[in-house]
Amino acid sequence: MTKPEAKKLLTAPPCLPLASLETHPDKRDSALIGLSGEQVEGHTLVVGATRSGKGMHLTRTLLSSNCAMVVVDPKGEQMQRTAGYRAESVGPVYQIPGSTLDLAAYYDLAKNDDLAEMHFHLMKPWADKQPIFAEKCKFLFAAAGAYARQHQLNPLQVLLDTANSAPAAALTALCSSDYDNVMNFTNGDEPDNLDKFAASSWGNFSTRMFDYQQHWATITGQGATIPVHWAEERATIYITYPFDVLKGVGGAVSGMIAALMRYQKLHDRRDPILVAVDELPAVGLRNVSEYLATVGGYNISMLLYVQAYSQLAAAYGERGAETILSNCHHQVWYPPADMLTAKRMSEVYGSKLEPFQSYSSRERDKQLVPDLGMQEKGRSVSLRLVPALAPEEMSALPPDAVIVQMDRRHLVQAYRLWPVSDLADLPPLPYQIESTAVRPAPHWKASDRPLPESAPAAVVTNDDAFIL
């Protein structure tokens, strides 16, 4: 695309910026190319190696967009930079951990479809070589839901208590509310006499749920709960679990993101929402392809960040990675750090025709006769298709250059977003409130039974301690 043609893509906030046509870093905001606030349609993929500057792309997006946003921010840097501005200029700001999101308000365990999706996120059966053990735990999810309905309890709390209790005690209690599902789980055996299959499934269940026990208050809505109409208020939700915690709690984070989007679908809402997921493979949003294909009709756009095409292929398989690419109408590619990404960038950037000359000679011309430039030779000129930029040229791009694809048809070489000069003038973070919650004992344990003097009462507090 020529420079005059690229200028037709210029936009101004509120918008979803993709890159800039301005070469000087301090003037990049004056020549943004991207989607206007009224035309933010389609999903966006940003591919950039570590320290390539793609974090600044998300920062500029948070400062330029005025719609509701969910931001997975493992480093916490986006919240530090932009939460004050968005709280002042856009809408309420929430942070997880700290603020809570009651997953029971989004997943009804009395409905098999809801139960299956929550189970998919929390139990992660796709991560097991033998997923049958995790799949069998759907019976436990159903029984926990029935127990919660009978006793007017939070089903997620019951589910966590079940996983945190001795199998015999928990299963005996659940039998009182849902005998059939408990028997389906135990294969008809008594709760205190599980066979190997049921015992292995219980081990899978308690091990998976162990990672969420520490974050019980966040996913059961104990404390300052994010309202279900958060998108209508143009709120911003920052999910700031660090990378080391994401390895364990990733299933819950995946469930939260899916819950916020599926609420819009189930209630036919059209509030504009931008879901930005930094380090997508680390979060483990496994059914991202499904959401890319379905949520667009509900005014939800996804903004996905990965370090390399190879990382995307490793997490989702090559076919899954290509599906994600095909569902992202807009793509921003930073200079690659590996050859596989460079090759994919070259393919995205397309091909060009260039002239190619070839020469031929007759058999008698091949004899050992001195050639004084007088012998006749055949020359032909043809056109051949070659990459517009070869993989090696992609790897040699300047550090601040990016390749941008818009609407699957506009291709332009531009410059990365770099709003560093704006950061000093942004308002500080909103006031933070410290919050703790004491976890109650499981409902089936007698709360009035005194403990032995040698065994002090255990108090479990919520480690997710800050809310905005």
N, C-alpha and C positions, 0 to 999 in steps of 0.2 A: 504494500500500500504506500502511495506517495504521501509526502508531508501535507500537501493541501487536502488530500482525501482524509488523512488522519485527523485534521483539524475539525472535520465535521462530527467527530465523536467527542468533542470537548463537552464537559458538563461542569456543574458547580453544585456545592452543597445546598440542600440535602441530597445526597446521592450515595451510590456504591462506587467508589473510585477503584480503578484497576491499576493505573500507571499515570505517568506524566510525559508530556512532550517537551518539557523544559529541561535543559541540560544542567543548569545551576541548581544545586541542592536546596538553597534557601528560597528559590522561586518556583519550586515544583508545584505548589498548590495553586499557582496562577494558570496552569495549563493541564488540568486533570482530564483524563479520558475515562469514561465509565458509563454507568447507568444513572439516569436522573431519578429523583425520589419517587416520581410517579410511574416509573417504568422499570422498577427493580423486579424483573422476571427472570426465571432460570437460576440455576445453581452455578457456583464458582469454585474452581479448584486452583489453589496456589501451591506451586512446587518450588521449593527452595532449600538449599542445603543449610546446615547450621551456620549461623552468623552471616547469612546472605542478606539480611535486612527484611525478611518477610514479616517479622514481628511488627515492624513499623507500618507495614501494609494494614495490619489489623488495627493498629492505633489510629491511623488516618480514617479507617472505616468507622470506628467508634466515634470519632469526632465529627464525621461528615453525615452519618445516618441519623435520622430522627424517628425511626420505628422501634418497636420492641425488639430486644435482642437477648439471646442466650449465648454466653461466651465461655467456652471451656478454656481456662487460663491456668495451666499447671505451674507456670513460673510466677503467677501473681502480678506480673508487670503491667498487664493491660488494666487491671483494676487500680493499681497504684497511679497510673498515668491518667485514666479517663473517668473513673467513677465519680469524682467531684464534679467534673463538667457535665456528665449525663444526669446526675442528680439535680443539678441546678438548671439545666437547659432542656432536658428531654422528659424524664419521669422518675419514678421511684427506683432505687437501687437496692439489690439484695445480693448477699454473698452466701455461697454454700462451699464449705461448712460454716455454720453460724445460723443463718436463716434455715428454716426447715421446709420440706416438701413432703406432704403426706401422700405416699404412693397409693394408699388405699382410696384416696379421692379420685384417682385416675384409672385404677385397675380394680374391677369388681370380681373377686374370687368366686362368686356364685355363677359367673359366666365363663364358659370354657375358653372362649377366645381370649378374654382378658387374662385368665389364669395362665394360658399357654404362653402369652407374650411376656408376662412377668417372670414366669419360670425360665424362659429363654434367656432373659437378661441376667437374672440372679444366679441361676445354676450353670450357665454357659455350657450346655451339653456339646456344642460344636468343638469345644477344646479337648474333649476326651476321645481316646482311641476307641473306647467302648461306651458310647453315650447311653446305652440301655439303663445303666445304673442311675444316671441323672434323670432320665426320662421317667423312671419308675416313681420318682419323688413328686410327680404331679399329684399323686394320691394324697401325699402329705399336705401339699398346698390346698387341696380341696377340703381336707379334714380340718385344717387350721382355720380356713374361712368359715366353715360351718360352726366350729366352736366359738369363733369371734361373734358371729351373728347371734347365736343363742345367748351368749353372756354379755352382749353389747360392748365388745372390746375391739381394739384396733387389730385387724387381721395380720398386719405386718409384725406387730408386737407379739402376737400369738405364734407366728411362724418362727421368729427369732428365739422366743422362749422354748419352743419345741426343740430346735436345734441345739439349744444350750442346756438341755435337761437329759437325764438318763432316759434311754429309749423306752424302757418299761413304764416309767412314770408318765412320760409324755403321751405315749400311744394309748395307755389305759385311760387317760383323761380325754383324749380326742375321741375314743370309742363311744363316750357318752353322747356325743353330738353327731358323729358320722361313722357308724359301725362299719358300713359297707366299704368305704374308702380305706379305712384302716386295715380291714381284712384283705382288701386288694393289695395293699402294700406288704402286709406280712405273709401273703400267700396262704391265708387261712389259719396261720399259727397264732398262738397266744403272744401278746406283746413282750413277755419275758422269755420267749423261746424262739427267737428269729432264726430262720435258716440262713445259709451262706449268702444267698442272693439278696435277701432283705437286709442282712447285716452289712453287706458291702454297699448297698444303696443308702443305708442310714449313714455309713461312714462318709460317703460322697456328699450327702446332704449336710451333715454337721460340719464337714471341712469347708465346703463352699460358703456356708452361712457364717462361719467363724470370722471371715474377713469383714462382715458387715456389723458384727456385734458392737464394736466400738462406736459405730455411727448410727446406733439405734434411734436416737432422738431425731436425727436429720431426716430419716425416711419414714418416720411414724408421726411427724407433725407435732412433736413435743416442743412448744416454744413459739417463737414468732414465725408463723407459717406463711409462706408465699401464697397470696390469694389466687384462686383459679382464674380470675379475670385480670391477671397481671398484664396480659398483652393489650387489653383495652386501655390500660393506664400507661402504655408505652414504657413499661418497666424494663430494666436491664438486670439480668441474673448472671452474676459471675460465679463460675464453678472453679474453685481454686485449689483443689486437692493437688499436692505436688506429685511428681512422677513416681517417687518410691511408694506413695500411698495408692496411686492410681492402679498399680499392678494388682492390688487386692480389692479395692473398692470400685474398680472399673465397671463391674457389672451393675452396681447401683447407679453410677453416673450414667451409664448407657440407658438404664431404665428410666432415670429422671428426664433425660433429653427426649426419649421416645414418648414419655407420659405427657410432656408439655406440648408436643406436636400432635399426638393422637387426640388430645382433648379438643383441639381446634377442629379436627376431622369429625369426631363423634358428635360435636355440637354445631357443626356446620358454620363455624366462625370464619370471618374473613379479615381479622385484624392482621395488618402487615407484621411479619416476624422474620428476623434474620438470625439464623442459628450458625454461629461461628465455632468451629471445632479445631482448635490448635492441636497438632500432633495426633491426627486421627487414628493411626494404627495403635498408639499407646492407650487411647481411650477404649478401643475395642467395640465400637458401634458396629456390630456385625451385620445387621440388616440395613446398612446405610443405602444399598442399592434400591431396596424396596421403598425407602422413604424418598429418595431422589426421584423415583418414578411416580410417587403418589401425592406428595404434600404440596406440590406447586399449585394445584388447583385451589388450595385453601390459603393462598397468599403467603406461603412460607417459602423462603429461599435459604439454601444452605451454603455456607462459605467454609470450605474444607482446606486444611493446611497439612501438607506432608513434606518430608525432607527430600524424597527422591521417588521416581517412578518405581525403582527396584524395591523400595520400602513398601509401597502400595501393593505391588505384586506379591511380596512375601507375606503380607497380612491377609490378603483377599484372594490370592491366586491370580495368575495372569488373566484368566477370563473375567474374574471379578473386577480386577483393576481396569480392564478395558470397558466393562459395563459402567463403572463409575465415571470414566473419562467421557463416554458417550452421553451420559446424563448431565454432564456439566457444560452448559452452553458457553460459559466464559471461563477462560483459563489464563493464568499468569505463570510464566516459567522464568525462574531466575537462572543465572549461569550454573550449569550442572557440575557436580563433583564426581560423578561416575559416568562411565561410557554408556550404560544401558539407558540412563535418563537422557544423555546427549542424543542417542539414536532416536529415542521417542520424540524429543523436541524437534529433531530434524524432520521426522515424519509429519508432525503437526504443522510445521512451517511450510510444508509443501514442496513442490518441484518447479523447475523452470526448463525451458528449451534453450539449448545453446548449440551453435554450429559445430560440426565435427568434420574434419578433413581426413580423407583416407587416400592412400596412393597404391597403385598397382603397377606391375611391370610384366612384360611378356617373357616367355621362357628363354628366348635367345638373349634377352637383356641380362639374364642371370649368369651368363658366361663371364669368365675372368678377362674382361676387356676393360681397359682404362676408361673411366667415365669423365669426360671433359665438359660435362654439362650440356652436351649436344644430343644425348639419347632421349628418345620420347618415352614418357611415362604417363600412365593414366592417373588422373586426380578427380576425386569426387567429393562433394560437400553435402552433408546431410544434417538433420537436426536430431539431437538425442535428449532424452529426459534425464535430468540430474537434480539432486537436492538443491533447493534454493540456498540453504546453508547446510553444509556437511556436518556430521557429528563433531569433527575436529574443530570446525569453526564455531559451533555452539559452545564447546568447552573453552574457547579463546575469547568469548564475549567479555567486554569490560565489566567490572564488578557491579556497576550501577545500572547495567542494561537489563531489560526484560523483554521477553517475547509474549505478546498479548493476543489472545484470540477472543473475539466478541461475537456473540450470537452465531457461533459456528462458521461465520463467513468473513468477518473482518480480521485480518492479520496485520499486526504492526509491531515494529521494533521500537520500544520506547525506553523510559527510565523509571527506576523504582521509586516508590513513594518514600519521602524522607521528612516527616514533620518534626524533626528535632528542634527546630527553632521555636515551635509553638509550645513545647512542653513546659518551659519555665513560667509561662503566663497562665497555665491552667489552674483552676481552683483546687484546694486540697481535698482529701478524702472526707466524706461525711463522718460525723461523730460515730464512733464505734461503741457498742454496748456489750459488756461481757455477760454471758448467759450460761447457766449450768442447769442441768436437770437430773434428778435422781431416778434411776430406773427401778420400777416396782418389781417385786418378786412375781414369778409366774402365777397365774390365777389358780392353778390346781394345787399350789402349795399353801398350806394353812398359814395365813398371815399372822394369826394370834398365837402360834406355837412358839414358846420361848426357846431361845438358843442356849446351848450350854455356855457356862461362864468362860470356858477356855476357848470358845469360838466366837470372836467378835462379829457383829453383824456386818455383812459386806455391803458397801455403798458404791454403786456404779454411777459415775457421773458422765456426762456427755463431753467428750474431748473436742467436739466441734464448738468452739467457745466464742466465736465472734459473729455478730450480726450487724447490719447497717440499719 
